[in-house]
Amino acid sequence: MWKKVTPVLEQKGHEVYPVTLTGMGERVHLTNKDIGMETAVQDVLNVIKYNELDDFVLVGHSFAGKVVAAVADRVPEKVKILLYLDAFRPEKVRTPQGGFDPQKEFGRVEPGALGVPLTEKILDSIGKDVRGTDRAWMLSLGTPWPLKHASDPVTLSENLDTVKCAYIFCTDSGDPVDEILQGKWGKLEGPHKVINSGHWPMVTKPEELVRDLLALTAA
């Protein structure tokens, strides 16, 4: 999903470490019933550890807001900025949060299936601006989203409160952006940008996304 964004950031002198979570993308062959949030968190922590990363911007898109929040909670001293890209945004509570049944939102999966497949219906619902060759490409390479990534909650500590945050919202991905910016869905803890796009601006508006990413993380 990031193939249009990564080269631009690298051309501007930024190292980029896109993470493919276990059970998805080229790691889909590792899918099993036990893959959940803890697996995803360890995927990212290992990229940080084995690439010896420090003082970096940690970006989480969509459900991966849960992932990056949990990662930052464990290594807050290493994260320069935590950026939520049209993503789950955790509340300041110390109880489990963020778990839900994806089949209630996206429809039932086949018996025995371990994930929610990417479909035309989902694209039409939260990413209707993905069209033409981009749509065909996403549908051809998209792999099922492991059910436990949605149903597993995360529990966060006070460590996360010390990490700077920033946000990018997408107007056509289903969330009430105006209400969020008015504080009706909780206080934002940092600066934000708004992109007029569906849920995948890295596909449909990569140049604008890069500009916003750099602007929000320049401080």
C-alpha positions as CSV (number, residue, x, y, z in Angstrom):
1,M,0.0,0.0,0.0
2,W,2.9,2.3,0.6
3,K,4.8,1.8,-2.7
4,K,3.9,5.4,-3.9
5,V,4.9,7.1,-0.7
6,T,8.1,5.3,0.4
7,P,10.3,6.3,-2.7
8,V,9.2,10.0,-2.2
9,L,10.2,10.0,1.4
10,E,13.5,8.3,0.6
11,Q,14.2,10.9,-2.1
12,K,13.8,13.6,0.5
13,G,16.4,11.9,2.7
14,H,14.2,9.9,5.1
15,E,14.8,6.3,5.9
16,V,11.6,4.3,5.7
17,Y,10.9,0.9,7.3
18,P,7.4,-0.3,6.1
19,V,6.3,-3.2,8.2
20,T,4.3,-6.1,6.8
21,L,2.5,-7.7,9.8
22,T,2.6,-11.5,10.2
23,G,-0.3,-13.1,8.2
24,M,-0.7,-10.3,5.8
25,G,0.8,-9.3,2.4
26,E,3.9,-11.3,1.5
27,R,3.7,-12.9,5.0
28,V,0.2,-14.3,4.4
29,H,1.6,-17.8,4.3
30,L,2.2,-17.5,8.1
31,T,-1.5,-17.0,8.8
32,N,-2.8,-19.1,11.7
33,K,-5.6,-18.9,14.3
34,D,-3.2,-17.5,17.0
35,I,-2.1,-14.4,15.1
36,G,-3.4,-11.3,17.0
37,M,-2.4,-8.0,18.3
38,E,0.5,-9.3,20.3
39,T,2.0,-10.8,17.2
40,A,1.6,-7.5,15.4
41,V,3.2,-5.5,18.2
42,Q,6.1,-7.9,18.3
43,D,6.5,-7.5,14.5
44,V,7.0,-3.8,14.9
45,L,9.2,-4.1,18.0
46,N,11.5,-6.4,16.2
47,V,11.9,-4.0,13.3
48,I,12.9,-1.4,15.8
49,K,15.2,-3.6,17.7
50,Y,17.0,-5.3,14.8
51,N,17.4,-2.1,12.8
52,E,18.6,-0.3,16.0
53,L,16.1,2.5,15.4
54,D,15.8,5.5,17.7
55,D,14.1,8.9,17.6
56,F,11.8,7.9,14.8
57,V,8.3,8.7,13.6
58,L,5.9,5.8,14.1
59,V,2.9,5.8,11.7
60,G,-0.1,3.6,12.2
61,H,-2.9,3.4,9.5
62,S,-6.4,2.2,10.2
63,F,-6.5,-0.6,12.9
64,A,-2.7,-0.2,13.2
65,G,-3.4,2.7,15.4
66,K,-3.8,0.0,18.1
67,V,-0.5,-1.5,17.1
68,V,1.6,1.7,17.2
69,A,0.0,2.8,20.4
70,A,1.0,-0.4,22.1
71,V,4.5,-0.3,20.6
72,A,5.0,3.3,21.8
73,D,3.7,2.3,25.2
74,R,6.5,-0.2,25.5
75,V,9.4,1.9,24.0
76,P,8.2,5.5,24.6
77,E,11.8,6.8,24.8
78,K,12.5,5.8,21.2
79,V,9.5,7.4,19.5
80,K,9.8,11.0,18.4
81,I,6.2,11.3,17.2
82,L,3.3,8.9,17.0
83,L,1.2,9.6,14.0
84,Y,-2.3,8.2,13.5
85,L,-3.2,8.1,9.8
86,D,-7.0,7.7,9.6
87,A,-6.5,5.3,12.4
88,F,-7.8,4.0,15.7
89,R,-7.0,6.6,18.4
90,P,-6.6,5.3,22.0
91,E,-8.3,6.9,24.9
92,K,-6.4,7.7,28.1
93,V,-7.7,4.7,30.1
94,R,-5.9,1.8,31.6
95,T,-8.5,-0.8,30.7
96,P,-8.6,-2.9,27.6
97,Q,-9.8,-0.9,24.6
98,G,-10.2,-1.1,20.8
99,G,-11.6,-4.6,20.4
100,F,-14.6,-5.2,18.2
101,D,-16.2,-7.9,16.0
102,P,-15.2,-7.0,12.4
103,Q,-17.9,-9.3,11.0
104,K,-20.6,-6.9,12.3
105,E,-19.1,-4.1,10.3
106,F,-17.9,-5.9,7.1
107,G,-20.1,-8.9,7.0
108,R,-19.8,-12.6,7.9
109,V,-16.7,-14.5,6.6
110,E,-16.8,-18.1,5.4
111,P,-16.8,-20.8,8.1
112,G,-13.3,-21.5,9.2
113,A,-11.9,-18.3,7.7
114,L,-9.3,-16.5,9.8
115,G,-9.6,-13.1,8.2
116,V,-11.8,-10.5,6.5
117,P,-11.1,-10.4,2.7
118,L,-10.7,-7.0,0.9
119,T,-13.7,-6.7,-1.3
120,E,-15.3,-4.3,-3.8
121,K,-18.0,-3.6,-1.1
122,I,-15.4,-2.5,1.4
123,L,-13.7,-0.3,-1.1
124,D,-17.0,1.3,-2.1
125,S,-17.7,1.9,1.6
126,I,-14.5,3.5,2.8
127,G,-12.3,4.0,-0.2
128,K,-14.5,4.8,-3.2
129,D,-11.8,7.1,-4.6
130,V,-9.6,4.0,-5.3
131,R,-10.4,3.5,-9.0
132,G,-9.1,2.0,-12.2
133,T,-5.7,0.4,-12.1
134,D,-5.2,1.2,-8.4
135,R,-8.4,-0.6,-7.5
136,A,-7.5,-3.6,-9.6
137,W,-4.0,-3.7,-8.0
138,M,-5.4,-3.5,-4.4
139,L,-7.9,-6.2,-5.0
140,S,-5.4,-8.5,-6.7
141,L,-2.8,-8.2,-3.9
142,G,-4.9,-7.5,-0.8
143,T,-4.9,-10.3,1.7
144,P,-7.5,-11.1,4.4
145,W,-7.3,-9.0,7.6
146,P,-6.8,-11.4,10.6
147,L,-9.9,-11.4,12.7
148,K,-8.0,-11.2,15.9
149,H,-6.4,-7.9,14.8
150,A,-9.8,-6.4,15.3
151,S,-11.2,-8.4,18.2
152,D,-8.0,-8.3,20.4
153,P,-8.0,-5.1,22.6
154,V,-4.9,-3.3,23.8
155,T,-4.2,-2.2,27.3
156,L,-2.0,0.9,27.6
157,S,-0.1,2.5,30.5
158,E,0.9,6.0,31.5
159,N,4.0,5.5,29.3
160,L,2.0,6.5,26.2
161,D,1.1,9.8,27.8
162,T,4.7,10.9,27.3
163,V,4.8,10.4,23.6
164,K,4.0,13.3,21.2
165,C,1.1,12.6,18.8
166,A,-0.1,13.9,15.5
167,Y,-3.1,13.0,13.3
168,I,-4.2,12.8,9.7
169,F,-7.9,12.4,9.0
170,C,-9.5,11.4,5.7
171,T,-12.9,13.0,4.9
172,D,-14.4,10.0,2.9
173,S,-13.4,7.0,5.0
174,G,-16.6,6.9,7.1
175,D,-15.6,8.8,10.3
176,P,-17.3,12.1,11.2
177,V,-14.2,14.2,10.8
178,D,-15.9,17.5,11.6
179,E,-17.2,16.1,14.9
180,I,-13.7,14.7,15.7
181,L,-12.1,18.0,15.1
182,Q,-14.7,19.7,17.4
183,G,-13.7,17.4,20.2
184,K,-16.9,15.4,20.3
185,W,-15.0,12.1,20.0
186,G,-12.3,13.0,22.6
187,K,-9.6,15.5,22.8
188,L,-6.8,15.5,20.2
189,E,-3.4,15.5,21.8
190,G,-1.5,17.1,19.0
191,P,-1.5,18.8,15.5
192,H,-3.5,17.4,12.6
193,K,-4.1,17.6,8.9
194,V,-7.2,16.7,6.8
195,I,-7.0,15.0,3.4
196,N,-10.0,14.9,1.1
197,S,-9.7,11.2,0.3
198,G,-11.0,7.8,1.3
199,H,-9.2,5.5,3.7
200,W,-6.1,4.9,1.5
201,P,-4.5,8.3,0.8
202,M,-1.2,6.5,0.3
203,V,-2.7,5.1,-2.9
204,T,-4.9,8.0,-4.1
205,K,-3.1,11.1,-2.8
206,P,0.5,10.1,-2.1
207,E,2.0,13.5,-2.7
208,E,-0.4,15.3,-0.4
209,L,0.1,12.6,2.2
210,V,3.9,13.0,2.1
211,R,3.6,16.8,2.5
212,D,1.3,16.4,5.5
213,L,3.5,13.7,7.0
214,L,6.6,15.9,6.7
215,A,4.8,19.0,8.0
216,L,3.4,17.3,11.1
217,T,6.7,15.6,12.0
218,A,9.0,18.5,11.3
219,A,8.9,19.8,14.9
